[in-house]
Amino acid sequence: MEDERIFSDICGGRLALQRRYYSPCCREFCVSCPRLSLRSLTAVTCTVWLAAYGLFSLCENSMVLSAAIFIILVGLLGYLHFVKIDQETLLIIASLGIQMTSCYASGKESTTFIEMGKVKDIVINEAIYMQKVIYYLCILLKDPLEPQAIAQVVPVFQSSKPRLDCLTEVYRSCQEILAHQKATATGP
């Protein structure tokens, strides 16, 4: 079963949450951000080129225009390949683990997998960000030496930064899967 709802991020931007239910112990959540706006890309490019043309008219050196074109192209490629994330995915399988995937605007994907045996809990945490209190979903990892302690906190949906209403939906589903996994692990 697949379901899609529209939410907003901490800045008021539009986010789409796709929920896919494969079984009672396997669910996937995809948070999609809007694609790069052609209007903003054009505005930045024109601003840099106008500044470069102004410098060119002052010093009459064609290297200024060439450098501006080169900087724009390298900067745009770097931004698309290393910074702009279009989609973040959380796949949770009770018997296996949790997989987090980030898809960049250039098509590059970054995947992290956490074994379910290392997961202590999934919680919604709060933090102060730019003079605001924001909420984020995070995975608490067990300390291998002391199982009651927390070794590491792994934030989820770092780039999209969804608001609390979106995080609550993901949190409830994750808690259902964790409860199902704990019940089967302690059951007969």
Phi, psi and omega in degrees: 000136181237141184217140178229133178227153180258131177230186176231157178271184185293342179261001180094001178288161184277134175230146175246129177252116175258128178246127178240122179257109180271323178197175179299340182243019179212118179220153180229138180234124179242122176254118183250132176263159176297148178292167180299129182283129178295328180296313181291322177298317179294320180297315180294316180298314180296321179297314180294318180293323177294319177296319179294321179294323176297317176295322179297318181293332178283315186255352179050047179239119183290346178294334179296315179293319178296318179295321179297316179296316180296316180295319178298313182295314180294319179296317179295314179297319177296318179297314181292328186270332186242343188243306188285110178258124181272327186212138174238134185236139174237117178246122181239124179237120188302320185274350187242300182161199183237130178243129177245128182233135174244127179253119182276164181297333180280351182105349179293142177238142176236125184236138176233135179239136178237123178294144183295332178295339180270347184277123176271313181193168172239126185227162170259123182248164177238152181212161175264124184223116177053050178063025176227154172266122178241161178245146176215150178274136178217155179255126178266126181259140179290149172279125183297332181275326181229099187300337179279344181269163179256124181273323186205151175245121182250110179287147179245148180058049183293324185279317185283332178048064179290158179283175187299322182297322177290316180297325180297320179297315179294318181300313181298317179294319179295321179293325176298317180292318178297320178294320178296320180292319179293323179293321179286331180287325181265348181286178182292000000 
